[in-house]
Structures are given as structure tokens and as C-alpha cells.
Amino acid sequence: MKIFVLVKQVPDTETSIKVSGNSISESGIKWIISPFDEHAIEGALKIKEQAGGNSTITAVSLGPDRVVEALRTAYAFGADYVVHLKDDATSPLDISLAAAVLGNYLKAESPDLILTGHIAIDSQSSMVPAMIAEYLGCPNINNAVEITVEGDSVQVKREVEGGTAKMESKTPVVITAAKNLNSPRYPNLKGIMAAKKKPIDTKPAEDYASGAVKVEVVSLELPPPRPAGRIIDGASPAEKAAELVKALRDEAKVI
């Protein structure tokens, strides 16, 4: 089974983001694999362990030179191969072009299973996997919390509003991982050291899609600071409640 895992490199959630013009300042940022993509990698590893045989896991990342670090982390987790679709110019918000590059690359590789996180934590987008499935002409199942593979049949339990739903598909299929799919393992020291020496298969992104960028970031700014809290004065709970209602009606105008 040929398993591909799409890996996106994003700023660490604890990083202090600074704006520089129409983009963020990358100075001092710690870059990591998008956390939901770690669940996808772990899901791929478990499927390979169960399937055995000639199953392989290939991690794929689109972006500039720095994404190599994320791919080496994927190696350390246990990926067999990694592919860097090198692109220094595309905006991370241009999901149409990203989906075209990834979709056309995967189409040429004839994968059986494509896994990725159900959302990217930097752009909060979850549209790329569905667009890739369209390029491949295959189903897309989102928010997986359980995946079982039997031959060319894939059963998935996915999160839905208020519960779960069971779905089944033939391969190939694109599946996005929810947080509850698993608990990602920690790479061991041996895997980390070995990952530093393994090859990176680098391919120009323009070999798989070209054309004008469809999304241009005109400006970027941080959200305004949260205003300080306000204490409602009053001699009794009833007076405080009355003052609160008055403020919500006359000042906030929410009632």
C-alpha cells in the first residue's frame, strides 16, 4: 500500500507573532509540523504496522527551503520517504494553487491512501484536502477518529455534529485526521539522528502547477488588544445586576 501524508510547516503555537508589512516576520519563529498533521503521520504508521508487507509512507510538504526541517521530523517519526515540493513565492493563503501542486503531484504517484490533518492551524483552512480529492477523482472523508484498512477497502469513523458516523470507501481516498484519532508517538533519539542523514527528494513546485497567484495579501495586522475587564459597582447583588443590564443595553447595545 502506498500511503502519502501531507505535512504543513507552521509557526509554533507558543511563538510570538510579529507583523512585517503584508506578512509575518519570520525572525525568531520556531517552525513545527501542524499538530493535526502529526495525528495523520501516526495514523499512517499504525496502518503500515497493521498492513505490513510492502506498505510505504511518503511525507510530502510544499513550501520554501525551511520545510525540510518538518520533513526530517517526519523521517524521525517513521516515514520511509519524504518529498519537498519547493516553492519560495506562493502565499500560504493561496489554497487553490497549493491544491493544484499537491493534487497533480499525487495524481502522478498513484497513491492508495492520502492522510493529512483536518485543519491547518496557521490559516485555519480545511479546504485543500477536498480540492486534492477532486484532482484525484476520489472520495474525501474528514475528521477521522478511527481508520481500518482491509485490502482496498477503508472503513472510517468520523466526527459529526453530536456523535460519529461510519463510512466506507475503496482506495484511493483522502482522509483528514481529527485530534481524537490517536496520540502521536515521540521520535526517539535514534530516529532523530538517522533523519539528519536521509535524502530529501526535492522537486520544483512549478513542475506540477503554474499560473498567476490568485490570492494577494494586501495588508496584515494583529488583532487589537483585549480591553481591560470592568467591575460593576453596587451596594447589593440586585443593584449590580441592574447596573449590568443597563450597561449591556445602553453601552454595549446587545439587549
LOKOLKOL-8969 format. One line per field, with one value per residue: y, x, z of N, C-alpha, C in turn; residue in three letters; residue number from 1. Coordinates in steps of 0.05 Angstrom, whole numbers, plus 5000, padded with zeros to 4 digits. Layout:
REM LOKOLKOL-8969
n_y: (Y, ...) .
n_x: (X, ...) .
n_z: (Z, ...) .
ca_y: (Y, ...) .
ca_x: (X, ...) .
ca_z: (Z, ...) .
c_y: (Y, ...) .
c_x: (X, ...) .
c_z: (Z, ...) .
residuo: (ALA, ...) .
num: (NUM, ...) .
REM end
This chain:
REM LOKOLKOL-8969
n_y: (4976, 5043, 5097, 5165, 5223, 5287, 5343, 5402, 5459, 5502, 5562, 5554, 5544, 5572, 5614, 5682, 5724, 5770, 5826, 5843, 5887, 5862, 5810, 5760, 5769, 5728, 5723, 5694, 5658, 5595, 5537, 5486, 5421, 5423, 5410, 5375, 5347, 5314, 5276, 5252, 5230, 5192, 5161, 5139, 5108, 5070, 5043, 5022, 4987, 4950, 4931, 4915, 4878, 4905, 4959, 5030, 5094, 5160, 5225, 5290, 5357, 5424, 5483, 5534, 5530, 5520, 5482, 5434, 5419, 5403, 5358, 5326, 5316, 5285, 5241, 5224, 5209, 5163, 5158, 5131, 5154, 5222, 5281, 5342, 5394, 5445, 5513, 5581, 5626, 5626, 5648, 5627, 5628, 5619, 5574, 5549, 5545, 5515, 5467, 5451, 5441, 5400, 5363, 5349, 5328, 5283, 5255, 5237, 5199, 5157, 5142, 5100, 5114, 5176, 5217, 5271, 5327, 5351, 5405, 5464, 5497, 5548, 5579, 5563, 5534, 5484, 5465, 5447, 5389, 5368, 5392, 5369, 5316, 5322, 5333, 5282, 5252, 5222, 5197, 5238, 5238, 5268, 5289, 5242, 5193, 5141, 5091, 5037, 4990, 4943, 4905, 4934, 4965, 5015, 5032, 5083, 5118, 5177, 5243, 5276, 5326, 5322, 5268, 5207, 5181, 5124, 5107, 5081, 5066, 5053, 5048, 5095, 5143, 5205, 5224, 5261, 5275, 5277, 5305, 5265, 5218, 5191, 5186, 5219, 5189, 5200, 5219, 5178, 5183, 5156, 5154, 5209, 5224, 5191, 5213, 5260, 5247, 5225, 5223, 5279, 5286, 5332, 5372, 5418, 5461, 5485, 5448, 5419, 5452, 5515, 5585, 5648, 5677, 5671, 5694, 5751, 5780, 5839, 5871, 5862, 5853, 5851, 5828, 5876, 5896, 5862, 5894, 5920, 5887, 5902, 5924, 5918, 5963, 5967, 5967, 5922, 5855, 5859, 5912, 5912, 5877, 5905, 5949, 5923, 5904, 5953, 5973, 5935, 5944, 6000, 6015, 5972, 5954, 5904, 5882) .
n_x: (5017, 5011, 5022, 5010, 5028, 5008, 5044, 5046, 5084, 5084, 5081, 5103, 5054, 5063, 5095, 5112, 5080, 5099, 5083, 5103, 5098, 5061, 5061, 5081, 5135, 5189, 5233, 5263, 5222, 5197, 5190, 5142, 5113, 5046, 5001, 4955, 4971, 5010, 4979, 4960, 5006, 5018, 4973, 4983, 5028, 5008, 4972, 5008, 5036, 4997, 4983, 5031, 5076, 5091, 5081, 5088, 5107, 5102, 5121, 5099, 5114, 5098, 5131, 5180, 5253, 5257, 5220, 5242, 5261, 5214, 5202, 5245, 5232, 5187, 5212, 5238, 5195, 5180, 5171, 5181, 5199, 5210, 5185, 5199, 5164, 5186, 5177, 5182, 5152, 5095, 5036, 5018, 4965, 4941, 4904, 4883, 4925, 4961, 4932, 4930, 4984, 4998, 4957, 4966, 5017, 5008, 4972, 5005, 5033, 5001, 4974, 4950, 4927, 4915, 4934, 4922, 4923, 4861, 4854, 4893, 4934, 4953, 4929, 4878, 4850, 4813, 4805, 4839, 4850, 4800, 4799, 4844, 4826, 4788, 4821, 4845, 4801, 4774, 4743, 4734, 4743, 4729, 4754, 4770, 4766, 4777, 4808, 4806, 4837, 4826, 4850, 4833, 4795, 4770, 4751, 4722, 4712, 4682, 4680, 4619, 4567, 4548, 4561, 4585, 4600, 4599, 4637, 4652, 4700, 4730, 4799, 4835, 4834, 4823, 4837, 4824, 4854, 4827, 4836, 4825, 4839, 4886, 4944, 5000, 5065, 5129, 5187, 5245, 5314, 5349, 5320, 5316, 5370, 5383, 5349, 5373, 5410, 5384, 5359, 5329, 5279, 5275, 5232, 5214, 5160, 5133, 5133, 5088, 5044, 5026, 5019, 4985, 4987, 4931, 4914, 4927, 4959, 4942, 4946, 4967, 4951, 4956, 4906, 4867, 4887, 4858, 4807, 4811, 4782, 4718, 4692, 4631, 4598, 4561, 4515, 4489, 4474, 4428, 4430, 4477, 4464, 4425, 4454, 4489, 4454, 4437, 4484, 4494, 4450, 4450, 4503, 4535, 4496, 4472, 4426) .
n_z: (5000, 4982, 5019, 5030, 5065, 5078, 5098, 5133, 5147, 5202, 5244, 5312, 5362, 5409, 5394, 5390, 5348, 5300, 5259, 5193, 5146, 5094, 5113, 5161, 5207, 5201, 5233, 5287, 5295, 5314, 5277, 5265, 5253, 5231, 5283, 5276, 5231, 5252, 5277, 5231, 5210, 5251, 5245, 5195, 5206, 5241, 5207, 5170, 5203, 5215, 5165, 5142, 5099, 5036, 5047, 5044, 5070, 5051, 5063, 5047, 5031, 5017, 5001, 5021, 5030, 5085, 5100, 5098, 5148, 5174, 5144, 5157, 5209, 5201, 5179, 5225, 5256, 5229, 5175, 5109, 5062, 5038, 5008, 4980, 4955, 4925, 4934, 4934, 4930, 4931, 4965, 5030, 5037, 4989, 4972, 4927, 4889, 4919, 4926, 4873, 4860, 4897, 4886, 4832, 4835, 4869, 4837, 4797, 4824, 4839, 4890, 4945, 4993, 5023, 5074, 5120, 5165, 5194, 5193, 5181, 5227, 5221, 5178, 5188, 5152, 5118, 5068, 5028, 5027, 5007, 4957, 4934, 4931, 4892, 4848, 4843, 4833, 4872, 4934, 4993, 5061, 5121, 5187, 5215, 5266, 5273, 5235, 5191, 5151, 5101, 5054, 4993, 5015, 5058, 5121, 5159, 5218, 5233, 5261, 5273, 5279, 5344, 5350, 5320, 5254, 5211, 5155, 5090, 5039, 4976, 4958, 4916, 4971, 5004, 5069, 5127, 5190, 5255, 5321, 5359, 5335, 5349, 5392, 5379, 5372, 5404, 5370, 5374, 5399, 5365, 5317, 5306, 5298, 5254, 5216, 5201, 5163, 5121, 5052, 5018, 4974, 4927, 4890, 4838, 4850, 4808, 4768, 4772, 4775, 4748, 4739, 4750, 4815, 4856, 4902, 4938, 4991, 5018, 5063, 5131, 5199, 5270, 5316, 5354, 5420, 5476, 5512, 5580, 5636, 5668, 5729, 5759, 5799, 5861, 5916, 5930, 5908, 5875, 5858, 5829, 5789, 5763, 5745, 5710, 5671, 5650, 5629, 5589, 5556, 5544, 5533, 5510, 5477, 5467, 5484) .
ca_y: (5000, 5069, 5117, 5191, 5241, 5315, 5356, 5431, 5472, 5526, 5573, 5542, 5558, 5589, 5635, 5710, 5731, 5799, 5832, 5859, 5894, 5845, 5783, 5758, 5769, 5701, 5724, 5684, 5639, 5566, 5525, 5459, 5408, 5429, 5388, 5355, 5330, 5294, 5254, 5238, 5213, 5169, 5143, 5124, 5089, 5048, 5028, 5006, 4966, 4930, 4920, 4901, 4874, 4926, 4986, 5052, 5120, 5183, 5251, 5310, 5384, 5445, 5508, 5542, 5512, 5514, 5459, 5409, 5412, 5388, 5333, 5309, 5307, 5263, 5218, 5215, 5195, 5136, 5158, 5117, 5173, 5249, 5296, 5371, 5409, 5471, 5537, 5603, 5650, 5624, 5655, 5604, 5631, 5613, 5546, 5539, 5537, 5494, 5443, 5443, 5429, 5375, 5345, 5339, 5310, 5258, 5241, 5223, 5178, 5136, 5133, 5085, 5128, 5202, 5227, 5297, 5338, 5362, 5434, 5476, 5516, 5576, 5592, 5553, 5524, 5455, 5461, 5435, 5360, 5363, 5400, 5348, 5293, 5329, 5328, 5254, 5238, 5201, 5207, 5252, 5234, 5287, 5287, 5213, 5185, 5113, 5083, 5009, 4983, 4915, 4904, 4960, 4977, 5032, 5040, 5106, 5130, 5206, 5260, 5293, 5341, 5307, 5240, 5197, 5167, 5105, 5109, 5061, 5074, 5039, 5064, 5114, 5160, 5225, 5223, 5280, 5265, 5293, 5302, 5241, 5194, 5177, 5202, 5216, 5180, 5218, 5208, 5172, 5195, 5142, 5163, 5237, 5225, 5179, 5231, 5281, 5237, 5213, 5241, 5295, 5286, 5359, 5375, 5445, 5461, 5494, 5425, 5407, 5472, 5541, 5605, 5671, 5674, 5680, 5707, 5770, 5792, 5868, 5881, 5843, 5866, 5835, 5837, 5896, 5884, 5858, 5915, 5911, 5880, 5923, 5915, 5931, 5972, 5967, 5961, 5896, 5840, 5869, 5937, 5905, 5865, 5927, 5965, 5907, 5904, 5979, 5975, 5918, 5956, 6028, 6019, 5951, 5952, 5876, 5873) .
ca_x: (5000, 5026, 5009, 5023, 5019, 5014, 5054, 5049, 5101, 5070, 5094, 5096, 5031, 5073, 5111, 5101, 5079, 5102, 5075, 5122, 5085, 5038, 5066, 5092, 5164, 5198, 5255, 5258, 5199, 5202, 5171, 5136, 5092, 5019, 4994, 4937, 4986, 5023, 4960, 4959, 5030, 5014, 4953, 4996, 5046, 4992, 4962, 5030, 5042, 4976, 4983, 5056, 5082, 5107, 5070, 5108, 5096, 5117, 5113, 5102, 5109, 5100, 5140, 5208, 5274, 5255, 5202, 5259, 5262, 5189, 5205, 5264, 5217, 5170, 5230, 5243, 5171, 5180, 5165, 5201, 5209, 5199, 5186, 5197, 5156, 5199, 5163, 5190, 5137, 5066, 5025, 5006, 4936, 4932, 4898, 4878, 4950, 4972, 4918, 4937, 5011, 4996, 4939, 4979, 5039, 4997, 4960, 5026, 5045, 4981, 4973, 4926, 4915, 4927, 4926, 4932, 4907, 4835, 4856, 4919, 4930, 4961, 4909, 4852, 4836, 4810, 4794, 4859, 4846, 4777, 4807, 4862, 4809, 4776, 4842, 4849, 4776, 4769, 4728, 4747, 4729, 4740, 4751, 4771, 4775, 4784, 4813, 4812, 4842, 4824, 4854, 4829, 4772, 4777, 4729, 4729, 4693, 4688, 4664, 4598, 4554, 4534, 4567, 4603, 4587, 4617, 4637, 4670, 4708, 4752, 4822, 4847, 4816, 4836, 4826, 4836, 4855, 4818, 4853, 4819, 4847, 4908, 4964, 5025, 5088, 5152, 5210, 5267, 5340, 5360, 5306, 5323, 5397, 5382, 5334, 5391, 5426, 5368, 5356, 5305, 5272, 5265, 5220, 5203, 5130, 5122, 5131, 5062, 5023, 5036, 4998, 4986, 4978, 4903, 4909, 4948, 4955, 4945, 4956, 4965, 4954, 4948, 4880, 4870, 4889, 4833, 4804, 4811, 4756, 4704, 4678, 4605, 4594, 4534, 4515, 4477, 4472, 4407, 4439, 4498, 4451, 4411, 4475, 4499, 4434, 4437, 4508, 4490, 4430, 4456, 4531, 4543, 4473, 4468, 4399) .
ca_z: (5000, 4981, 5037, 5029, 5086, 5072, 5122, 5131, 5168, 5213, 5268, 5337, 5375, 5431, 5383, 5390, 5320, 5294, 5231, 5178, 5121, 5088, 5121, 5188, 5209, 5207, 5251, 5314, 5296, 5315, 5259, 5272, 5237, 5241, 5302, 5265, 5212, 5268, 5280, 5206, 5209, 5269, 5233, 5173, 5218, 5251, 5184, 5159, 5222, 5213, 5138, 5137, 5071, 5022, 5051, 5048, 5078, 5039, 5073, 5026, 5041, 4997, 5013, 5017, 5040, 5114, 5106, 5100, 5176, 5180, 5131, 5173, 5233, 5191, 5178, 5253, 5265, 5218, 5146, 5093, 5042, 5040, 4983, 4983, 4931, 4932, 4925, 4951, 4924, 4935, 4990, 5044, 5037, 4962, 4974, 4901, 4877, 4936, 4920, 4846, 4861, 4912, 4872, 4807, 4843, 4878, 4814, 4782, 4841, 4842, 4918, 4954, 5015, 5029, 5101, 5129, 5187, 5184, 5191, 5185, 5249, 5215, 5162, 5197, 5128, 5115, 5041, 5010, 5023, 4990, 4930, 4924, 4924, 4866, 4827, 4841, 4826, 4892, 4957, 5015, 5087, 5140, 5216, 5223, 5293, 5272, 5208, 5188, 5123, 5094, 5025, 4981, 5029, 5081, 5138, 5174, 5236, 5233, 5279, 5262, 5300, 5364, 5350, 5299, 5231, 5198, 5126, 5077, 5013, 4962, 4953, 4934, 4986, 5020, 5096, 5145, 5217, 5278, 5344, 5373, 5320, 5363, 5407, 5364, 5387, 5404, 5357, 5392, 5391, 5342, 5293, 5301, 5287, 5228, 5198, 5192, 5141, 5099, 5029, 5013, 4945, 4922, 4863, 4835, 4851, 4782, 4750, 4776, 4770, 4743, 4734, 4768, 4843, 4857, 4928, 4945, 5017, 5015, 5089, 5153, 5224, 5293, 5328, 5375, 5447, 5490, 5533, 5608, 5648, 5683, 5754, 5763, 5827, 5872, 5945, 5934, 5882, 5858, 5845, 5810, 5766, 5748, 5731, 5688, 5649, 5638, 5612, 5565, 5539, 5535, 5523, 5491, 5458, 5459, 5492) .
c_y: (5025, 5090, 5143, 5209, 5270, 5330, 5386, 5442, 5498, 5537, 5558, 5558, 5577, 5612, 5661, 5720, 5762, 5803, 5850, 5864, 5877, 5815, 5783, 5759, 5741, 5700, 5714, 5664, 5610, 5553, 5496, 5447, 5416, 5405, 5367, 5337, 5309, 5270, 5238, 5220, 5188, 5150, 5126, 5102, 5065, 5030, 5011, 4983, 4943, 4916, 4904, 4900, 4896, 4954, 5006, 5077, 5142, 5209, 5272, 5337, 5404, 5470, 5514, 5523, 5503, 5490, 5433, 5400, 5396, 5360, 5314, 5300, 5284, 5238, 5206, 5201, 5166, 5135, 5145, 5136, 5201, 5263, 5326, 5384, 5438, 5494, 5560, 5627, 5649, 5632, 5630, 5605, 5624, 5583, 5533, 5529, 5514, 5467, 5433, 5429, 5401, 5354, 5333, 5321, 5283, 5241, 5225, 5200, 5155, 5125, 5116, 5100, 5154, 5212, 5255, 5306, 5351, 5392, 5443, 5498, 5544, 5591, 5584, 5544, 5494, 5447, 5446, 5405, 5354, 5371, 5380, 5323, 5298, 5325, 5298, 5239, 5217, 5213, 5222, 5248, 5250, 5278, 5257, 5210, 5156, 5105, 5053, 5003, 4953, 4913, 4931, 4974, 4991, 5039, 5062, 5114, 5160, 5221, 5276, 5308, 5323, 5277, 5232, 5183, 5148, 5106, 5089, 5071, 5055, 5058, 5072, 5132, 5180, 5226, 5245, 5271, 5286, 5288, 5276, 5215, 5178, 5196, 5198, 5207, 5201, 5205, 5202, 5183, 5182, 5151, 5192, 5239, 5213, 5198, 5252, 5273, 5227, 5233, 5255, 5296, 5313, 5361, 5404, 5444, 5468, 5471, 5413, 5427, 5499, 5560, 5627, 5664, 5686, 5696, 5725, 5782, 5822, 5880, 5860, 5858, 5848, 5845, 5858, 5883, 5882, 5880, 5903, 5905, 5903, 5911, 5932, 5938, 5970, 5958, 5933, 5881, 5850, 5894, 5931, 5893, 5886, 5944, 5949, 5907, 5931, 5983, 5958, 5930, 5983, 6031, 5997, 5946, 5923, 5865, 5897) .
c_x: (5017, 5011, 5024, 5011, 5027, 5021, 5058, 5065, 5088, 5086, 5085, 5073, 5040, 5091, 5097, 5103, 5081, 5096, 5096, 5110, 5061, 5042, 5077, 5122, 5173, 5222, 5248, 5235, 5209, 5181, 5167, 5117, 5065, 5009, 4976, 4950, 5002, 5005, 4957, 4983, 5027, 4994, 4965, 5014, 5031, 4981, 4984, 5037, 5022, 4977, 5008, 5062, 5099, 5096, 5092, 5093, 5114, 5105, 5119, 5096, 5115, 5109, 5169, 5227, 5269, 5237, 5217, 5260, 5237, 5191, 5224, 5250, 5199, 5187, 5234, 5219, 5170, 5173, 5187, 5214, 5197, 5203, 5181, 5189, 5163, 5184, 5169, 5171, 5107, 5058, 5014, 4976, 4924, 4926, 4893, 4903, 4963, 4959, 4925, 4964, 5010, 4980, 4952, 5002, 5028, 4984, 4981, 5038, 5026, 4980, 4948, 4911, 4930, 4916, 4937, 4914, 4881, 4834, 4885, 4917, 4938, 4939, 4881, 4836, 4835, 4800, 4813, 4854, 4822, 4783, 4826, 4846, 4796, 4796, 4846, 4824, 4769, 4754, 4746, 4730, 4743, 4737, 4751, 4780, 4782, 4787, 4820, 4815, 4841, 4826, 4851, 4804, 4780, 4752, 4738, 4706, 4700, 4669, 4644, 4585, 4539, 4541, 4587, 4587, 4608, 4614, 4657, 4676, 4729, 4775, 4823, 4826, 4833, 4822, 4840, 4833, 4845, 4837, 4849, 4826, 4867, 4924, 4991, 5049, 5110, 5175, 5233, 5293, 5352, 5347, 5313, 5351, 5398, 5369, 5352, 5407, 5410, 5363, 5329, 5301, 5259, 5256, 5209, 5172, 5119, 5120, 5103, 5038, 5037, 5013, 5001, 4975, 4950, 4897, 4933, 4941, 4962, 4957, 4952, 4968, 4945, 4921, 4885, 4872, 4862, 4830, 4803, 4783, 4744, 4690, 4653, 4601, 4565, 4534, 4504, 4477, 4451, 4415, 4460, 4485, 4437, 4431, 4486, 4480, 4434, 4461, 4506, 4471, 4439, 4484, 4538, 4521, 4470, 4441, 4380) .
c_z: (5000, 4997, 5035, 5051, 5079, 5098, 5116, 5154, 5176, 5237, 5293, 5350, 5397, 5421, 5384, 5361, 5318, 5264, 5218, 5150, 5116, 5095, 5150, 5186, 5217, 5226, 5278, 5317, 5297, 5297, 5267, 5251, 5249, 5258, 5291, 5244, 5227, 5273, 5254, 5202, 5226, 5257, 5211, 5184, 5228, 5229, 5172, 5177, 5220, 5186, 5132, 5107, 5060, 5026, 5056, 5055, 5066, 5050, 5052, 5038, 5019, 5011, 5008, 5030, 5069, 5119, 5107, 5129, 5184, 5168, 5146, 5199, 5225, 5188, 5206, 5264, 5254, 5188, 5131, 5073, 5048, 5014, 4989, 4956, 4936, 4918, 4944, 4948, 4932, 4963, 5004, 5044, 5009, 4961, 4946, 4888, 4893, 4929, 4892, 4846, 4874, 4897, 4847, 4814, 4852, 4856, 4799, 4798, 4846, 4871, 4924, 4976, 5020, 5055, 5106, 5152, 5177, 5182, 5195, 5206, 5243, 5200, 5171, 5173, 5128, 5087, 5023, 5006, 5004, 4961, 4918, 4915, 4897, 4843, 4822, 4832, 4846, 4916, 4977, 5040, 5108, 5169, 5225, 5251, 5295, 5242, 5208, 5159, 5120, 5064, 5013, 4992, 5054, 5096, 5157, 5193, 5238, 5252, 5263, 5285, 5319, 5365, 5329, 5277, 5220, 5168, 5114, 5048, 5002, 4959, 4923, 4948, 5002, 5047, 5113, 5174, 5237, 5301, 5359, 5358, 5335, 5380, 5393, 5382, 5386, 5389, 5377, 5382, 5366, 5316, 5286, 5288, 5259, 5207, 5187, 5167, 5117, 5077, 5028, 4983, 4939, 4893, 4861, 4834, 4823, 4762, 4751, 4774, 4766, 4738, 4755, 4795, 4844, 4882, 4934, 4973, 5015, 5041, 5110, 5179, 5247, 5303, 5349, 5402, 5461, 5512, 5561, 5618, 5664, 5707, 5757, 5793, 5835, 5900, 5950, 5907, 5864, 5843, 5824, 5785, 5749, 5732, 5707, 5665, 5635, 5620, 5586, 5546, 5527, 5523, 5502, 5470, 5448, 5469, 5489) .
residuo: (MET, LYS, ILE, PHE, VAL, LEU, VAL, LYS, GLN, VAL, PRO, ASP, THR, GLU, THR, SER, ILE, LYS, VAL, SER, GLY, ASN, SER, ILE, SER, GLU, SER, GLY, ILE, LYS, TRP, ILE, ILE, SER, PRO, PHE, ASP, GLU, HIS, ALA, ILE, GLU, GLY, ALA, LEU, LYS, ILE, LYS, GLU, GLN, ALA, GLY, GLY, ASN, SER, THR, ILE, THR, ALA, VAL, SER, LEU, GLY, PRO, ASP, ARG, VAL, VAL, GLU, ALA, LEU, ARG, THR, ALA, TYR, ALA, PHE, GLY, ALA, ASP, TYR, VAL, VAL, HIS, LEU, LYS, ASP, ASP, ALA, THR, SER, PRO, LEU, ASP, ILE, SER, LEU, ALA, ALA, ALA, VAL, LEU, GLY, ASN, TYR, LEU, LYS, ALA, GLU, SER, PRO, ASP, LEU, ILE, LEU, THR, GLY, HIS, ILE, ALA, ILE, ASP, SER, GLN, SER, SER, MET, VAL, PRO, ALA, MET, ILE, ALA, GLU, TYR, LEU, GLY, CYS, PRO, ASN, ILE, ASN, ASN, ALA, VAL, GLU, ILE, THR, VAL, GLU, GLY, ASP, SER, VAL, GLN, VAL, LYS, ARG, GLU, VAL, GLU, GLY, GLY, THR, ALA, LYS, MET, GLU, SER, LYS, THR, PRO, VAL, VAL, ILE, THR, ALA, ALA, LYS, ASN, LEU, ASN, SER, PRO, ARG, TYR, PRO, ASN, LEU, LYS, GLY, ILE, MET, ALA, ALA, LYS, LYS, LYS, PRO, ILE, ASP, THR, LYS, PRO, ALA, GLU, ASP, TYR, ALA, SER, GLY, ALA, VAL, LYS, VAL, GLU, VAL, VAL, SER, LEU, GLU, LEU, PRO, PRO, PRO, ARG, PRO, ALA, GLY, ARG, ILE, ILE, ASP, GLY, ALA, SER, PRO, ALA, GLU, LYS, ALA, ALA, GLU, LEU, VAL, LYS, ALA, LEU, ARG, ASP, GLU, ALA, LYS, VAL, ILE) .
num: (1, 2, 3, 4, 5, 6, 7, 8, 9, 10, 11, 12, 13, 14, 15, 16, 17, 18, 19, 20, 21, 22, 23, 24, 25, 26, 27, 28, 29, 30, 31, 32, 33, 34, 35, 36, 37, 38, 39, 40, 41, 42, 43, 44, 45, 46, 47, 48, 49, 50, 51, 52, 53, 54, 55, 56, 57, 58, 59, 60, 61, 62, 63, 64, 65, 66, 67, 68, 69, 70, 71, 72, 73, 74, 75, 76, 77, 78, 79, 80, 81, 82, 83, 84, 85, 86, 87, 88, 89, 90, 91, 92, 93, 94, 95, 96, 97, 98, 99, 100, 101, 102, 103, 104, 105, 106, 107, 108, 109, 110, 111, 112, 113, 114, 115, 116, 117, 118, 119, 120, 121, 122, 123, 124, 125, 126, 127, 128, 129, 130, 131, 132, 133, 134, 135, 136, 137, 138, 139, 140, 141, 142, 143, 144, 145, 146, 147, 148, 149, 150, 151, 152, 153, 154, 155, 156, 157, 158, 159, 160, 161, 162, 163, 164, 165, 166, 167, 168, 169, 170, 171, 172, 173, 174, 175, 176, 177, 178, 179, 180, 181, 182, 183, 184, 185, 186, 187, 188, 189, 190, 191, 192, 193, 194, 195, 196, 197, 198, 199, 200, 201, 202, 203, 204, 205, 206, 207, 208, 209, 210, 211, 212, 213, 214, 215, 216, 217, 218, 219, 220, 221, 222, 223, 224, 225, 226, 227, 228, 229, 230, 231, 232, 233, 234, 235, 236, 237, 238, 239, 240, 241, 242, 243, 244, 245, 246, 247, 248, 249, 250, 251, 252, 253, 254, 255) .
REM end
